[in-house]
Amino acid sequence: MTSTRTTFSRRGFLGLTAAAASVPLLAACGGGSASQGGGSAGGTIKFWDMPWATPALNDASRKLTEGFSGANSKANYQIIQWNNFYQTFSSAIASKTGPAVSTGGGFQAFQFEQQGQIAYADNLIETLKKNGMYDDFLPGVVEPFKTDKGYVAVPWHLSMRVMWYRKSLFEQAGVDVPKDWATLLEAGKALKKIGAVGFATGAGAGNNIGNQAMIMMMINNGGGVFSKDGELDVMNDRNVEATEFLLELVSNGIIDPAAVSYTSANLDAQWKDKKAAFGAHVSQMDTRVGDTSGDLIVASPIAGPHGDKGGLVFPNNIMMYTNTPSQEASEAFLVYYLGQLKELWKQKLMNALPVFKSIAELPEFASDPNNVKIVREWQPIAKTLAAQGDKLNANLAVLDGGQALNQFTQTILTGKTDAKSALQAFESGLKTVLKK
Amino acid sequence: MSSTTASSGLARARRGLAPGGARGGSPKPGNLNRKSKLRAQTSRTFFWLLLPSVILLVLIHGYPLIEAGVQATHDGNLLQTGKFVGGENFAAVLSSPAFWKAAQFTLMFTIVGVFGSWLVGLGLALLLRTRIPAGGTFKVLLLLPWVVPIVVSSTAWNWLVATPDSLIPSLFRNFGLGTPLFLADPNLAAVTVMIFKVWVSFPFMMMMISAALASVDTTVYEAASMDGATRWQQFSQITLPLIARSTYISWILMTIFCVNDFPTIYLLTGGGPVNATTSLVVLAYRTVFQDFATGPGVAIAFLMTMTLVVISVLLYRQIRKSSVE
């Protein structure tokens, strides 16, 4: 991409600063000659990836990336930390030092699409249709990325939120695993008597599980923050009912009174220390907390008072940027990388659900009954943050990590509110920040 | 000895005069002209030597300031400037209850952080001036809260107070004092964050005051003792005035540290529960990077900076006043 501008713009200054700052870094790396170009006609594709699991995953991803050779190009790999990742991407894109292809936040592609920085993946989708990979996608995982102008990204894994339970605590309390909200309440009371937590969650510093559990319960009741048309619909009856139920869990002490301040580490410790008996968490939570004894089990989806079932899914995706040495090379890299993804599951490095049927059938993945349960029971009923609608968009980034949802969750977990007031505050908080 | 004699002795001591002493004689008139020429020449040299640094500083600080000014008056994002909205972002921020709640917490956090750490630092600095066994080791140990990375200390504090089974809530329970939820109760969380700040900051104050105390001539105290001053009079009328300059400087620095402190709060509570520990800097961060509302977020940062400048100017005036005295 060439620029005919001769004036010294602010963007130019930022670029110059970034370039100047990168000189000593490149020198320090040694042998790190031009990252763009790299001696091949298609240039070198810069692929930025996030720490999705353990460092071993990134090591394996790096190996896969560096194994790419196609469309007269190569690819290099860089890990971007989650802390301030949006700022990292924004600064790099502004200074034209950003990636050609990247993973990233769930709604990042939509945010950068609004700013004209995303290269649409329509040609790539056509290629995937031709080579058969498109048909290998699990049902409904690609379409959420289609906008009026084209596909902004392609999915590569599904980050699911599902209900987990600890079998031994239920046995100790002498109650069955909940099948609906009524039995969840009853089980919670029985679990409390043995000192266990009947609905484990947390909304402390950096912990989003609490926020996600709130939305999950709304979806579980057939509700959601948006209408089917994508309009804000916080105050619907199903959401009010779900919030009232959550407040009932708080008032009965079934949700830990200190949960509002629990970080991810605090919550994981509660599961590991056999205090948490039931609650929403990520897939492969057992591996994450270090207890794969079989005592931590994925529960079947519970039914809301109207019989609805539902879970929450974040379709994580890979996006391409307009700032690339070659769009053809970006697409060739992505076709290659998607084709290699199975290696990550084969090596049991991924703690999320695959988007390809062929990976979901791998013995390394399917040998875990919890994985099978998630694919069979949770994935078909899971909805995104866009629920009750199904179209992903940039506004969901504001809902996902924004202050309004966090404030709502913390208000509920402290129990010092009523459902309608909390939802009204949530709605008004969202209205002030959501773009029309 | 009468109190008049004691107070005149203390006044002389503060001016650095030994009993019966006097200041040196006035300069000879013939030297004045040469001295003023020399002073002018030195000023010119200083100006040219400083000029490159000043230009660099203006560039480094001026560009982001202008860019921030542009962002605060537009409705854009981190990539695009957006359309000009004038003072709309400032008006929105100033009419937001969240801003005033954060401002109130920032004020409390700063007052407790500055004066709490100063009092603890002063106490320990005075203690360390006396001969105590293993004083050097003690001093190094006391520096640890300042030296240890905040990520580590916040994790340690979280471990101490976060859950009902954490060490400190367990101790309270064992003493029959209930089970306080230090980070889950909004009021207790605010208090905990402030105590954490004092704990992290007192070593800095201790070092500043220790350095100031080391420069105080011990003969001043001997003179005051001879004039009959009590320990309290020596502390309040000699020690405090003589370390006033360092004290004001440390207050300015600590005020800036507290107002701009992001990690202490964010790592321990994330600004919660329910915004109980959200300071202005945390609010600015969350507005820009979580709500993606760049204009209002930068407007908050601007207002913070202006407030800090005013506070710093006021305290600097106090320093100059104390120097003159």
Interface residues (C-beta under 8 A of the other chain):
Chain A: R10 F13 N84 Y86 Q87 S90 S91 I93 A94 Q111 F112 Q115 Q117 A203 G204 A205 G206 D256 P257 A258 A259 V260 S261 Y262 T263 A265 N266 A269 Q270 A397 V398 G401 G402 Q403 A404 N406 Q407 Q410 T411 L413 T414 V433
Chain B: Y63 E67 V70 N77 L78 L79 Q80 A98 T155 N158 A162 T163 P164 L181 L183 A184 P186 A189 Y266 L267 L268 T269 G270 G272 P273 V274 N275 R286 T287 F289 Q290 D291 F292 A293
